[in-house]
Amino acid sequence: MKGRIALLMVLMLASSLMAALPFSSASSTEKIFMTPNVNPVGTPYIGMRFNVTVWITDYANPNVFAYQFKLIIDDVAGGIKIVNAWRSEWDSRWIFTGRSTVGTAPAFYDTNRNGMYDAVLVGDSLLGGAGETPPPEPAILGIVEFEIVRAPGKYETLETVLNIDNLDTFVLSDTLAVRHPVKENGLYRWEWQPPTTNPDVAIRPNTLIYDQYHNWTVPPHVFNVELYIENLDIGWALHNASVGITYNTPHAILELVSVTVNPEWPISFVDTSTPGEISIFVQGHPAPAGNVLVATITFKIIYQAQNPPQTAANYTDLKLHDVELFDTVGPIPYRNLIHGKVTVYPLLILPLAWFEIEPAETVLGPDLVVGDQYGKEFEIKVVIKGMHGTWKMIGYNIRVTYDPELMEIVSITEGDFLKDPRWNRYGTYFIAIPDDPGPYCPDYNIALGDLLFPAPGGVWNRYPGLWNERIIIENASKTYEPNFLKVNFTEIAGSMAPGTLYTTVDYSDMDHNGKYSVGDKIKLKLLPQGWTEWYTIKDVQRTASGGVILTVDQEPVLASGTLAIIRFKAIKQSWTQDFSAHFDIYPLFPPTYAIDKDFNDIPIAEDLIVNGTYTVKAIEATGRRIDVWMFNPPFGGQGLGQPADLVTPQTEITLTAKVTYNWWPVQYKKVSFEIRDNHGNLWAVLQDDTDDTGHAYVTFRMPWPCEGAEDLLGKWTVIASVTLADVVITDTMEFDYDYLIHIWKVTTDKSEYAHCETVKIKVEYGTKAMRKETVVLAVTVTDELGVPIGVVLTTLTVGGATYCTYKNSTITVSIHIPKWAYAGLATVHASFLNKLPSQGGEAVAQEVTKTFYILPI
């Protein structure tokens, strides 16, 4: 039997002897085919390998005893070669799966002797008798592996038939009869296709920005840009390219230095004869693919404006045009032209403002800071410094970081900077919004912003550091020109109300001619506020009557002040470690810190910004402790030996004292309170037991006897004591007992007035209040017969004093004298109230009067 089989295999594999085998016709549906029958599957590339599987179907009647197939290709026309072939003995779909076979190895052929296989013969035979063919349907005969060895050239198609329809492809039945089923060839085809990505032509870098902090023209700054053909697929077979570049449009800020072509282009031509134009032609790059450098272009900056007056940047486009890419047959399409742009900001010749956190260092502890009295709240100020008036700032937008694990926000209030009445004439819009970490700030932060409202018509004419852009002054002088320095100046144009009063406090005669001249400097004092600043004379008009009308511009100055006050409460402290955090300043949206009247960014000296730090020290053991302070009204006194705020006449006071050991409250201890007046006289001894929180409370009302009540005004003292574990401990708290306000002086600008004149009344006052209070100043004028002829009510905020020290202020108001007022001695009555009596208010200061005369002429 084995000899028979061996002979059969020899016959099967020797096509020249096939005629010696008996022949039988195959069934009409028996077929040998391959999958995939069209190759390659996927995107082809050199070195890619792919397989085809040869199958047989409808072969079971009669059964197959042996088979072979020969697969032939044209390796030259197709650009592929056969690299391997095998039978799938391990695959259950193989025709002889699970049977014993001869196991004949595939035979490979190189018919054109070019070193690559272009044919393969695959086959096998059973070891056994008839009817031994297994049942898979369809069944695998074998697998052939190919490798792509060449890519098509431009516009070329590589193609070959995967030929199995030949006489060497057949099967033997168990009677050794030869059958030739229907045989279906496969196909390999790789047609050159235009690459899926068109190239770009680009200037790199395509954006160049030169800042306002450097002089880019002295000496001229030299820089390079490069011209590239980018994302170039080798399949395009680029042969030559031409590119035009326009520069110095719209602004002539550059001078061309040179154009250097990449030496990989053996043929090139550059034309720069037309100003503002560059034409480049290149040809013959040996392997243009990827990002291909065409040329390096060198410029220098020859123009930079100055800021001020110019704030907008100058720029020029490096614009690509007349771009053409060719192969040897025709044009190659491009996708994008990536133009360049060079921007030169005006050179900054003004000083820059900056921000600071005050205090720069906040340190709490080692006292307990998370309890209910010991400095648990603290403030930081966000301040701006050095804002030059010429910037014409109208608002800011910043972020201030904080750590919500260590502190919580108690309040955020607007500072005095933009509220300053010199430039705040129409109000401000202040916002403060806590925000999470995000792309503009890595930490938890508070977004702060403030804006000056414009004048009617939506324009601004007042700015920090510049509160009078231009004013016109009449009656500057009728006699002595600049030597006469005490003439009142009245603004008759500009955004301040007509009738605003000025006086000259200094003069600089720049040309030394003894007359008002354009360019001279004049220092004016604005009454009644008292703001003083230099102005420059821009125009001089002399009247027929000998008067002078001056047009003057203010000299811009540097403005500084508080933007916002942020109050925090400490919420975390440890026995064993210090905690720290940062109050860092960021722009709201980079680079915007501040904006001018045209909503342009105002640059900030970021290197001068002073950020803040916060430290809460570990708790320090203190042992026995008692602390007394005012509980109601909440006027202070927290901390050992700390004073409380001002107490006004007849106020009811609630004192509290907290008893602790190592900061932990001690309950049900008897606390004594001793109250003495400003002369040391004892007024009360009161007592209470501490509660569950360690607090003891007593209440009393400040005395106001019918005689000598004001003798009690002054510094009072409270002493609290308790015994704790056999040791007596005490705390002392002082406070001022006084009127909320003292009026020191009331004066008028003249001693005599005619009817229909206006009286300027100046009130000088002071307070010892550390807290802020809102009060009403009432100024009334009565004539000689006691008829009220005018009254002015002004709402003010007072306070902010240092303990035991008066904080003094001045305000000026105006009252018109009506024609019907009685002539003679008139009286000014000035008083302060917390509210008008009709609103449930009362006086908070002693009234002060001043007299003047109303003339009968």
Secondary structure, DSSP 4 states (H G I P E B T S, - for coil): -HHHHHHHHHHHH-GGGGGGS-B-PPPTT-EEEEESSEE--S---TT-EEEEEEEEES--SSPEEEEEEEEE--HHHH-EEEEEEE--TTSTTBTTTTS-B--PPPEEE-TT-SSSB-EEEEEEEBSS-TT-----SSEEEEEEEEEE-----TT-EEEEEEB--STT-EEEETT--EE--EE--EEEEEE----SS--EEEEESSEEEE-TTS-SBTTBPEEEEEEEEEEE-GGG---EEEEEEEEEEES--EEEEEEEE-TT-SEEEEE--STTEEEEEEE--SS--EEEEEEEEEEEE----EETT--SPEEEEEEEEEEEEE-SSSB-----EE-EEEEEPPEE-SPPBEEEEESSEEEE-SS--SSSSSS-EEEEEEEEEEEEGGG-EEEEEEEEE--TTTEEEEEEEE-STTT-TTT-SS-EEEEEEEE--BTTBSS-EEEEEEEEPPBTTTB---BTTBS-S-EEEE---SSSGGG----EEEE-SSSSPTT-EEEEEEEE-TT-SSS--TT-EEEEEEETTTEEEEEEEEEEEE-TTS-EEEEEEEPP-EEEEEEEEEEEEE----SS--EEEEE-EEESBTTBSEEETTSPEEPB-GGG-B-EEEEEPPP----EEEEEEEEES--B--STT--B--B-TT-EEEEEEEEEETTEE--S-EEEEEEE-TTS-EEEEEEEE--TTSEEEEEEE----SSSGGGG-EEEEEEEEEEETTEEEEEEEEEEE--S-EEEEEEES-SEE-TT-EEEEEEEEEE--SS-EEEEEEEEEE-TTS-EEEEEEEEEEE--PPTTS-EEEEEEEEEE--TTSPSEEEEEEEEEESS-GGGT--B-S--EEEEEEE---
